[in-house]
Amino acid sequence: SHSDGGWPSVRPSLMRDELSRNTIVGGVRVETAIQQVEDELAKWQCNKYTHITRAVPVSAVSADHKSVIKLETIFSRPAQDCPVPVAVVFVYFNLDTATGALTYQFEEENVQHEVSGQSLAPGMYERWLDRIIGDKLQVRQLHDLATAFEQTRLEPPPHIEEQADSAPIDAGPRLPTDPAVPGPGGPGG
């Protein structure tokens, strides 16, 4: 229904490509999987970061992915003077609904960490997020991330110098000055 002035009603809690919290995968409700991730994140002691966790659809359904709930947590550090953070960190979680195993990896890294298994030392999570954010900010400073197309659109307009002898705007068009052409602007003109 469009009861609010013609705009379709959208649940604010659902982001693009997000699984509903009521979806059941392998006998486990997505909301339960999100809570398991949140319980793990509470142990990370990343107090200076804000985060959101959501379940994302599995793109390829194969035999080994049937019972896995894929989740992502986005960490950011908004500040009073910069409420929209310049860089964020993604952490990808997988909950195997058949075994109950919860694993995760930090974006762009190959190491698969296991909750209650191979993982970072307590208190190291915030430093790990700091390092990833720091790397992103450093890359941002070193490289102009605009595409070639964007660069052609971002160039400042050419500098136009005013000539001291330019005519007032209401004087009409000026003709070129050419000594070989008689008339206005030429010899005797």
C-alpha positions as a Markdown table, in Angstrom:
| # | Residue | x | y | z |
|---|---|---|---|---|
| 1 | Ser | 0.0 | 0.0 | 0.0 |
| 2 | His | 1.1 | 3.6 | -0.6 |
| 3 | Ser | -0.6 | 5.3 | 2.4 |
| 4 | Asp | 2.4 | 7.6 | 3.0 |
| 5 | Gly | 2.1 | 10.0 | 0.1 |
| 6 | Gly | 2.7 | 7.5 | -2.7 |
| 7 | Trp | 6.0 | 6.0 | -1.5 |
| 8 | Pro | 6.0 | 2.2 | -1.1 |
| 9 | Ser | 6.3 | 1.0 | 2.5 |
| 10 | Val | 9.8 | -0.4 | 3.2 |
| 11 | Arg | 10.8 | -2.2 | 6.4 |
| 12 | Pro | 13.8 | -0.1 | 7.6 |
| 13 | Ser | 15.4 | -3.1 | 9.2 |
| 14 | Leu | 15.9 | -4.9 | 5.9 |
| 15 | Met | 18.8 | -3.8 | 3.7 |
| 16 | Arg | 19.3 | -4.8 | 0.1 |
| 17 | Asp | 20.1 | -8.5 | -0.3 |
| 18 | Glu | 19.3 | -9.2 | 3.4 |
| 19 | Leu | 17.6 | -12.4 | 4.5 |
| 20 | Ser | 14.6 | -12.0 | 6.7 |
| 21 | Arg | 15.3 | -12.8 | 10.3 |
| 22 | Asn | 12.3 | -15.2 | 10.2 |
| 23 | Thr | 13.9 | -17.3 | 7.4 |
| 24 | Ile | 14.8 | -20.9 | 8.4 |
| 25 | Val | 17.9 | -22.5 | 6.9 |
| 26 | Gly | 18.8 | -26.1 | 7.8 |
| 27 | Gly | 16.3 | -25.9 | 10.8 |
| 28 | Val | 17.9 | -22.8 | 12.2 |
| 29 | Arg | 16.1 | -19.4 | 12.2 |
| 30 | Val | 18.2 | -16.6 | 10.8 |
| 31 | Glu | 17.5 | -14.5 | 13.9 |
| 32 | Thr | 19.1 | -17.2 | 16.0 |
| 33 | Ala | 22.2 | -17.2 | 13.8 |
| 34 | Ile | 22.4 | -13.4 | 14.1 |
| 35 | Gln | 22.2 | -13.7 | 17.9 |
| 36 | Gln | 25.0 | -16.2 | 17.9 |
| 37 | Val | 27.2 | -13.8 | 16.0 |
| 38 | Glu | 26.2 | -11.0 | 18.3 |
| 39 | Asp | 27.1 | -13.1 | 21.4 |
| 40 | Glu | 30.5 | -13.8 | 19.8 |
| 41 | Leu | 31.0 | -10.1 | 19.0 |
| 42 | Ala | 30.3 | -9.1 | 22.6 |
| 43 | Lys | 33.5 | -11.0 | 23.6 |
| 44 | Trp | 35.6 | -9.0 | 21.1 |
| 45 | Gln | 35.5 | -5.8 | 23.3 |
| 46 | Cys | 35.5 | -3.5 | 20.3 |
| 47 | Asn | 33.8 | -0.7 | 22.2 |
| 48 | Lys | 34.9 | 2.2 | 20.0 |
| 49 | Tyr | 33.3 | 0.6 | 17.0 |
| 50 | Thr | 29.6 | 0.5 | 16.0 |
| 51 | His | 28.5 | -2.5 | 14.1 |
| 52 | Ile | 25.5 | -4.1 | 12.3 |
| 53 | Thr | 25.1 | -7.8 | 11.5 |
| 54 | Arg | 22.8 | -9.1 | 8.8 |
| 55 | Ala | 22.3 | -12.4 | 7.0 |
| 56 | Val | 23.0 | -12.4 | 3.3 |
| 57 | Pro | 21.6 | -14.9 | 0.7 |
| 58 | Val | 23.9 | -17.7 | -0.5 |
| 59 | Ser | 24.5 | -17.1 | -4.2 |
| 60 | Ala | 25.3 | -20.7 | -5.3 |
| 61 | Val | 23.2 | -23.4 | -3.7 |
| 62 | Ser | 25.4 | -26.5 | -3.6 |
| 63 | Ala | 25.4 | -29.6 | -1.4 |
| 64 | Asp | 27.8 | -28.1 | 1.1 |
| 65 | His | 26.1 | -24.7 | 1.2 |
| 66 | Lys | 22.6 | -26.0 | 1.9 |
| 67 | Ser | 23.0 | -25.8 | 5.6 |
| 68 | Val | 25.1 | -22.7 | 5.9 |
| 69 | Ile | 23.8 | -19.3 | 7.0 |
| 70 | Lys | 26.1 | -16.6 | 5.7 |
| 71 | Leu | 26.2 | -13.4 | 7.7 |
| 72 | Glu | 28.2 | -10.2 | 7.5 |
| 73 | Thr | 29.0 | -7.7 | 10.2 |
| 74 | Ile | 30.0 | -4.1 | 9.2 |
| 75 | Phe | 32.2 | -2.3 | 11.7 |
| 76 | Ser | 32.6 | 1.5 | 11.6 |
| 77 | Arg | 33.8 | 4.4 | 13.7 |
| 78 | Pro | 31.5 | 7.3 | 13.2 |
| 79 | Ala | 32.6 | 10.5 | 15.0 |
| 80 | Gln | 30.8 | 13.7 | 16.0 |
| 81 | Asp | 32.7 | 15.6 | 13.3 |
| 82 | Cys | 32.4 | 12.8 | 10.8 |
| 83 | Pro | 29.1 | 10.9 | 11.3 |
| 84 | Val | 29.5 | 9.0 | 8.0 |
| 85 | Pro | 32.7 | 7.0 | 8.4 |
| 86 | Val | 35.3 | 7.2 | 5.6 |
| 87 | Ala | 36.2 | 3.4 | 5.9 |
| 88 | Val | 34.4 | 0.4 | 7.3 |
| 89 | Val | 35.5 | -3.2 | 8.0 |
| 90 | Phe | 33.5 | -6.3 | 6.9 |
| 91 | Val | 33.7 | -9.5 | 8.8 |
| 92 | Tyr | 32.1 | -12.5 | 7.1 |
| 93 | Phe | 30.5 | -15.3 | 9.3 |
| 94 | Asn | 29.3 | -18.7 | 8.3 |
| 95 | Leu | 27.1 | -20.8 | 10.6 |
| 96 | Asp | 27.0 | -24.5 | 9.6 |
| 97 | Thr | 23.5 | -25.4 | 10.8 |
| 98 | Ala | 24.3 | -29.1 | 10.6 |
| 99 | Thr | 27.3 | -29.0 | 13.0 |
| 100 | Gly | 26.7 | -25.6 | 14.8 |
| 101 | Ala | 30.2 | -24.5 | 13.8 |
| 102 | Leu | 30.6 | -20.7 | 13.6 |
| 103 | Thr | 33.6 | -19.5 | 11.5 |
| 104 | Tyr | 34.5 | -16.0 | 10.3 |
| 105 | Gln | 37.1 | -14.1 | 8.3 |
| 106 | Phe | 38.0 | -10.5 | 8.0 |
| 107 | Glu | 37.5 | -9.0 | 4.6 |
| 108 | Glu | 40.2 | -9.6 | 2.0 |
| 109 | Glu | 42.0 | -12.1 | 4.3 |
| 110 | Asn | 42.3 | -15.8 | 3.7 |
| 111 | Val | 42.5 | -17.0 | 7.3 |
| 112 | Gln | 39.3 | -18.7 | 8.4 |
| 113 | His | 38.9 | -18.2 | 12.2 |
| 114 | Glu | 36.8 | -20.6 | 14.3 |
| 115 | Val | 34.8 | -19.5 | 17.3 |
| 116 | Ser | 36.1 | -21.4 | 20.3 |
| 117 | Gly | 39.0 | -22.6 | 18.1 |
| 118 | Gln | 41.8 | -21.0 | 16.0 |
| 119 | Ser | 41.2 | -17.3 | 16.6 |
| 120 | Leu | 42.7 | -14.1 | 17.7 |
| 121 | Ala | 43.8 | -13.6 | 21.3 |
| 122 | Pro | 41.4 | -11.9 | 23.6 |
| 123 | Gly | 41.6 | -8.1 | 23.3 |
| 124 | Met | 43.2 | -8.2 | 19.8 |
| 125 | Tyr | 40.0 | -7.8 | 17.8 |
| 126 | Glu | 39.8 | -4.0 | 18.2 |
| 127 | Arg | 43.5 | -3.7 | 17.2 |
| 128 | Trp | 42.8 | -5.9 | 14.1 |
| 129 | Leu | 39.9 | -3.6 | 13.1 |
| 130 | Asp | 42.2 | -0.5 | 13.7 |
| 131 | Arg | 44.8 | -2.0 | 11.4 |
| 132 | Ile | 42.4 | -2.7 | 8.6 |
| 133 | Ile | 40.8 | 0.8 | 8.8 |
| 134 | Gly | 44.3 | 2.3 | 9.0 |
| 135 | Asp | 45.4 | 0.4 | 5.8 |
| 136 | Lys | 42.3 | 1.6 | 4.0 |
| 137 | Leu | 42.9 | 5.2 | 5.0 |
| 138 | Gln | 46.5 | 5.0 | 4.0 |
| 139 | Val | 45.5 | 3.7 | 0.5 |
| 140 | Arg | 43.0 | 6.4 | 0.2 |
| 141 | Gln | 45.7 | 9.1 | 0.9 |
| 142 | Leu | 48.2 | 7.5 | -1.5 |
| 143 | His | 45.9 | 6.9 | -4.5 |
| 144 | Asp | 43.4 | 9.0 | -6.3 |
| 145 | Leu | 40.6 | 6.5 | -6.5 |
| 146 | Ala | 38.7 | 8.3 | -9.3 |
| 147 | Thr | 38.2 | 6.4 | -12.5 |
| 148 | Ala | 39.5 | 7.9 | -15.8 |
| 149 | Phe | 35.9 | 8.9 | -16.7 |
| 150 | Glu | 35.4 | 10.6 | -13.3 |
| 151 | Gln | 38.7 | 12.5 | -13.7 |
| 152 | Thr | 37.5 | 14.0 | -17.0 |
| 153 | Arg | 34.3 | 15.1 | -15.2 |
| 154 | Leu | 36.2 | 16.5 | -12.2 |
| 155 | Glu | 38.6 | 18.7 | -14.0 |
| 156 | Pro | 38.2 | 22.4 | -13.1 |
| 157 | Pro | 37.0 | 24.6 | -15.9 |
| 158 | Pro | 39.7 | 26.3 | -18.0 |
| 159 | His | 40.8 | 29.7 | -16.6 |
| 160 | Ile | 39.5 | 32.5 | -18.8 |
| 161 | Glu | 41.3 | 35.8 | -18.5 |
| 162 | Glu | 39.4 | 39.0 | -19.0 |
| 163 | Gln | 40.9 | 41.4 | -21.6 |
| 164 | Ala | 41.2 | 45.1 | -20.6 |
| 165 | Asp | 39.9 | 46.2 | -23.9 |
| 166 | Ser | 36.8 | 44.0 | -23.9 |
| 167 | Ala | 33.6 | 45.7 | -24.9 |
| 168 | Pro | 30.6 | 46.1 | -22.5 |
| 169 | Ile | 28.1 | 43.3 | -22.7 |
| 170 | Asp | 25.4 | 45.5 | -24.2 |
| 171 | Ala | 27.6 | 46.7 | -27.1 |
| 172 | Gly | 26.8 | 43.7 | -29.2 |
| 173 | Pro | 29.2 | 41.2 | -30.8 |
| 174 | Arg | 32.8 | 42.2 | -31.5 |
| 175 | Leu | 34.2 | 41.5 | -34.8 |
| 176 | Pro | 37.8 | 40.3 | -35.2 |
| 177 | Thr | 40.5 | 42.8 | -35.8 |
| 178 | Asp | 42.1 | 42.2 | -39.1 |
| 179 | Pro | 44.1 | 45.0 | -40.8 |
| 180 | Ala | 43.3 | 43.4 | -44.3 |
| 181 | Val | 39.6 | 43.7 | -43.8 |
| 182 | Pro | 38.1 | 47.2 | -44.0 |
| 183 | Gly | 35.2 | 48.1 | -41.8 |
| 184 | Pro | 34.6 | 47.9 | -38.0 |
| 185 | Gly | 37.7 | 46.7 | -36.3 |
| 186 | Gly | 39.9 | 47.1 | -39.5 |
| 187 | Pro | 41.7 | 50.0 | -41.0 |
| 188 | Gly | 39.6 | 53.2 | -41.0 |
| 189 | Gly | 36.8 | 51.4 | -39.2 |
